[in-house]
């Protein structure tokens, strides 16, 4: 079996983005083309975006689900 993942350049890397599927926002940390196959017979590759939310925890979504987002300042705090 070949490598399980490879990094992919992305125009929004290290910028504030929104996952359109969930509405969650954060900084795009990486986009990875990942082999999610469970067998050696057939490879299945998908592009995953790794996003670090405000809590510091990272989550993933399909790379096609991200869009630029503007940071919202909290007022009255």
GIPE-V67141 format. One record per pair of residues at least 12 apart in sequence whose C-alpha atoms are under 8 Angstrom apart, sorted by sequence separation. I is the first residue (numbers start at 1). J is the second residue. D is the distance in whole Angstrom. If there is no record, write none. Layout:
((I J D) (I J D))
//
This chain:
((15 27 5) (16 28 6) (33 45 6) (34 46 5) (48 60 6) (49 61 5) (14 27 6) (15 28 6) (33 46 5) (34 47 6) (48 61 6) (49 62 6) (13 27 8) (14 28 5) (33 47 4) (34 48 7) (48 62 5) (49 63 5) (13 28 5) (14 29 6) (32 47 6) (33 48 6) (47 62 6) (48 63 5) (12 28 7) (13 29 6) (14 30 8) (31 47 7) (32 48 5) (46 62 8) (47 63 6) (13 30 6) (31 48 6) (32 49 7) (49 66 8) (13 31 8) (31 49 4) (32 50 8) (30 49 6) (31 50 6) (29 49 8) (30 50 5) (10 31 7) (28 49 7) (29 50 6) (30 51 7) (8 30 8) (9 31 7) (28 50 6) (29 51 6) (7 30 7) (8 31 5) (28 51 5) (29 52 7) (7 31 6) (8 32 5) (27 51 5) (28 52 7) (7 32 5) (8 33 6) (26 51 6) (27 52 5) (6 32 6) (7 33 6) (25 51 8) (26 52 5) (27 53 7) (5 32 6) (6 33 5) (26 53 4) (5 33 5) (6 34 7) (25 53 6) (26 54 6) (5 34 4) (24 53 8) (25 54 8) (4 34 6) (5 35 6) (4 35 5) (3 35 8) (4 36 8) (31 63 7) (17 51 8) (1 40 6) (19 61 7) (21 65 6) (25 69 7) (20 65 5) (19 65 6) (20 66 6) (19 66 5) (20 67 7) (18 66 6) (19 67 7) (17 66 6) (18 67 5) (17 67 5) (18 68 6) (17 68 4) (18 69 6) (16 68 6) (17 69 5) (15 68 7) (16 69 6) (17 70 8) (16 70 7) (16 71 7) (12 68 7))
//
